[in-house]
Amino acid sequence: MPTPFLSHPATLTRRSGAANAHSTTASWRCTRCDKLLGVCRDGRMHLRFARGHEYLVGFPVQATCRGCGTLNHATAPAR
């Protein structure tokens, strides 16, 4: 079963609950148009693309925004 990919900004800042007490979630957004590029989960970046392609990658991460074409960089997990 695929991991749910949250897209609403209000739900991306932190997860709560006993099961997720040590797990944090932070969004990675385009610096130009604010489009969601990925979600940082447990020290790795979760990237999701069309047709079910999903990747968990380590840092540093680079991605081109699918909306505006800007090259974005993330060097470490958001704290």
NORNORVEN-V36421 format. One record per residue. N is the residue number from 1. RES is the residue in one small letter. SS is DSSP state (H for helix, E for strand, C for the rest). OMEGA is omega as a letter, one per 30 degrees, with the letter a starting at -180 (none if undefined). BURIAL is # if it has 24 or more other C-alpha atoms within 12 Angstrom, else .. Layout:
BEGIN
n=N res=RES ss=SS omega=OMEGA burial=BURIAL
n=N res=RES ss=SS omega=OMEGA burial=BURIAL
END
This chain:
BEGIN
n=1 res=m ss=C omega=a burial=.
n=2 res=p ss=C omega=l burial=.
n=3 res=t ss=C omega=l burial=.
n=4 res=p ss=C omega=a burial=.
n=5 res=f ss=C omega=a burial=#
n=6 res=l ss=C omega=a burial=#
n=7 res=s ss=C omega=l burial=.
n=8 res=h ss=C omega=a burial=.
n=9 res=p ss=H omega=a burial=.
n=10 res=a ss=H omega=a burial=.
n=11 res=t ss=H omega=a burial=.
n=12 res=l ss=C omega=a burial=#
n=13 res=t ss=C omega=l burial=.
n=14 res=r ss=C omega=l burial=.
n=15 res=r ss=C omega=l burial=.
n=16 res=s ss=C omega=l burial=.
n=17 res=g ss=C omega=a burial=.
n=18 res=a ss=H omega=a burial=.
n=19 res=a ss=H omega=a burial=.
n=20 res=n ss=H omega=a burial=.
n=21 res=a ss=C omega=a burial=.
n=22 res=h ss=C omega=a burial=.
n=23 res=s ss=C omega=l burial=.
n=24 res=t ss=C omega=l burial=#
n=25 res=t ss=E omega=l burial=#
n=26 res=a ss=E omega=a burial=#
n=27 res=s ss=E omega=l burial=#
n=28 res=w ss=E omega=a burial=#
n=29 res=r ss=E omega=l burial=#
n=30 res=c ss=C omega=a burial=#
n=31 res=t ss=C omega=a burial=.
n=32 res=r ss=C omega=a burial=.
n=33 res=c ss=C omega=l burial=.
n=34 res=d ss=C omega=l burial=.
n=35 res=k ss=C omega=l burial=#
n=36 res=l ss=E omega=l burial=#
n=37 res=l ss=E omega=a burial=#
n=38 res=g ss=E omega=l burial=#
n=39 res=v ss=E omega=l burial=#
n=40 res=c ss=E omega=l burial=#
n=41 res=r ss=E omega=l burial=#
n=42 res=d ss=C omega=l burial=#
n=43 res=g ss=C omega=l burial=#
n=44 res=r ss=E omega=a burial=#
n=45 res=m ss=E omega=l burial=#
n=46 res=h ss=E omega=l burial=#
n=47 res=l ss=E omega=a burial=#
n=48 res=r ss=E omega=a burial=#
n=49 res=f ss=C omega=a burial=.
n=50 res=a ss=H omega=l burial=.
n=51 res=r ss=H omega=l burial=.
n=52 res=g ss=H omega=l burial=.
n=53 res=h ss=C omega=l burial=.
n=54 res=e ss=E omega=a burial=.
n=55 res=y ss=E omega=l burial=.
n=56 res=l ss=E omega=a burial=.
n=57 res=v ss=E omega=l burial=#
n=58 res=g ss=C omega=a burial=.
n=59 res=f ss=C omega=g burial=.
n=60 res=p ss=C omega=a burial=.
n=61 res=v ss=E omega=l burial=#
n=62 res=q ss=E omega=l burial=.
n=63 res=a ss=E omega=l burial=#
n=64 res=t ss=E omega=l burial=.
n=65 res=c ss=C omega=l burial=#
n=66 res=r ss=C omega=a burial=.
n=67 res=g ss=C omega=a burial=.
n=68 res=c ss=C omega=l burial=.
n=69 res=g ss=C omega=a burial=.
n=70 res=t ss=C omega=l burial=.
n=71 res=l ss=E omega=a burial=.
n=72 res=n ss=E omega=a burial=#
n=73 res=h ss=E omega=l burial=.
n=74 res=a ss=E omega=a burial=#
n=75 res=t ss=C omega=a burial=.
n=76 res=a ss=C omega=l burial=.
n=77 res=p ss=C omega=l burial=#
n=78 res=a ss=C omega=a burial=#
n=79 res=r ss=C omega=none burial=.
END
